[in-house]
Amino acid sequence: VRSIHPTPASFGILVARSGQIVAHLDDKLTLKPVADLVPSLDGDKLAALVTAKAPAEVSVGGADKLLRGREIPGTDWIAVIALDKPEATAGMRSVLIASMISLVIVACAAALIVAGVT
């Protein structure tokens, strides 16, 4: 769990189906309720992470995270990856910005061509 860092501000946790944290970067959280770390992740929401088609958007310590969960076969544990939302979506934002700039350039070029024709 300590080695899970898909992005610098992302992390992994191992949670029992009962809602107790089994492993986390911060050893003080071991055996604490996962709701202490992620208040919105209580009750059935933990189990829903495993079957969800899309990541759950939550706030962890004031930072926006995208959560995905996977069962650990042969245990009652769930591995949860908390991706930092701004870091995880940075690539998409870059493509969107580049597309918008290209669209503006093409529109300006088209306007100049049409203005030159008339």
C-alpha positions, 0 to 999 in steps of 0.5 A: 500500500505504501508504494501506491502513488499513481500521482504525487498526491494520490495514495492507496489504502486497504480497507476491511469490508467492516470499514476499518482501515487495514493499511495506509501511509499513516500508521495512526489510521490503522484499524480506524474507521475509513470514515475518519479519513473519507467521511463520505465513505461509510456504510454501503458506499465502500462496497459500491466502490467495487462495482461502480463503473466510474470513480467516486468523487470525494473530498479527503482532507479538503482535496478532491479525489477520485476513488476506485476499489477492488476486492482482494481475492480470498480476503474481506479487504478492498484495495482503494486507490485515491487519485488526486482529481486535478492530477488525474485530469490534467491530461484531459485539460491539456487536450481540451485547451489545445482543442479550444486554441485550434478551434479559435485559430481555424475560426479566425482563418475561416473568417479571414478567408470569407472576408477576403472573398466578399 
